[in-house]
């Protein structure tokens, strides 16, 4: 494989991996932006979405792509339940809000993990890709995996969908809560409803990421924490609370890792990502979006 | 709007009712059959052995008298290593069952006490302490991996206990605890023997090939763990002596699941052989992602390619695994005549328990108990020093190696694996030719 082909392949590898990172980060940044919480259970939710899709495939023969709407709706509802039943309770005391939500969501992650172990055992599982999709398409020696291409397409669709959502009444309310929720409340925004729905949306995004992850990787109940760390990295890199920042950061991280391995070593793949994060934060504390951190007054 | 909200009794009751409703729905769905896990090749693991150990029952009809000899050990029965831990546990259980059926050791029954360490070294330490102080283990066995075994050995040495290791490989376990451990599994220095049959096969290319160029270049992509570094320190000079060129030697983080950047780099170097796949999941992902990238070197050698789970393609690679070379560290699994003592019994009982043939993990665990039992018999006593003397001076016959002898560090001297290759969805022994069931296929041209 010549240098140009290798470089293009590395670029595509980074873009495809970055698309999953982008969705992971988007969910986390949404929750932080509106609710000011760091959800450590996000990775566990992604894995449980993958297992749900696996179950739908094995028990009911539902194509993984067709399972996406089912997973979306289920996880949207689940997210609202978690927001109302767990997160709101932990946020009841302002001075322990951040610590409380971190601990509660971490506990939730452990709970979800162990439920998964009981339901599906610790064995690795993978979603069998649909037979109608070729594994990869070759264009001038560059291999384009169709499933990873679909991840990119779905991520772009999510980004477009978000753009429209932000322009709606709900989206405006969400943005208002991100900027200053007390003032938003004064203006008539029901912050608690917005928070719950935002959590639901973030969980639904995690559901999409889970199905895509299950199609390309091996899923194990203990894989969730690694995904949470990746998502957090992307959210911080993009600027906590910045939706487009998270999208961009996902791709930046994916590309950094891909080219980092090519030119340095696979052993430093994650290190490269964190170095990029630190450098960017030193240059721009608000992340790629240069978003200023709004604190509630 | 104030963010302070007092939780009233009404709110608590509302949430509690919600939780009960969810639990009722979930429980109802489970018992209605919606909670059935999909078919799996391994049985359900419902016992949490962290607080409650798994113990074997002592048969009442075997005429066994006297206080049981307790063998304690830990394995990852939960966590990412549970897949291997479960296989090892079956090996231990079947060995104890067989020995008790045959009259025990010195007329006394064996009792196995196995605890879950979750693959965590911190937990191994506390679990081993519990095995010795509460479960009153006379001897130890297990663990899984160098780190866990080292942690167990620290505690074992403190209490003066002997360990017959099963899946320990790190060199330091043997050097730092000389005299406290023997292992049926080879250490990292000798672990390079893992790759030697494959290397010998490639060297003898002209003897089995029908033409074409002999492989020359090798790319290595392995997990970034001590075991691999130790092995490569030993194996790479051997390869270079034999005229091979290592074009890439790279290591992946243990938690990584995206190998494509490293595989893309390897593909650009156009190697004849790619070596990788430290564990089962890494082997599967390596294969899958090589197919994604259209990367088909003439030979692929995966360290843990012996269990591609063709039966369960949702976790394995299915027919895409054909052509892969790997080491068959348990020759008896493919060639019954090479099984050692009670190898047939292991195979039969393992199939009953797990619905599949016995593999290396179950074999080494089975053999670890056999070695201990034979050493106690040879010593004529359960006295630790006498058993130690027997372990380091006698020769043993185990299921996995009919000839098992330990060197001064406790390493099995006669580790003689075979080279194998997946062909037509079947495991074929391809080297040495004395035991070959098929000729190696090189280069392997996959059906895309």
Interface residues (C-beta under 8 A of the other chain):
Chain A: X1 X2 X3 X5 X6 X9 X10 X13 X14 X17 X54 X55 X58 X59 X81 X85 X88 X89 X91 X92 X93 X94 X97 X117 X118 X119 X120 X121 X122 X123 X124 X125 X126 X127 X128 X135 X136 X138 X143 X145 X148 X181 X182 X185 X186 X191 X217 X218 X220 X222 X223 X226 X257 X258 X259 X260 X261 X262 X265 X266 X267 X269 X270 X296
Chain B: X1 X3 X4 X5 X6 X7 X15 X18 X19 X22 X34 X35 X36 X37 X38 X39 X40 X42 X44 X45 X46 X78 X79 X80 X82 X83 X221 X224 X250 X251 X252 X253 X255 X256 X257 X258 X259 X260 X261 X262 X264 X265 X267 X268 X270 X280 X281 X284 X285 X291 X292 X293 X294 X313 X314 X315
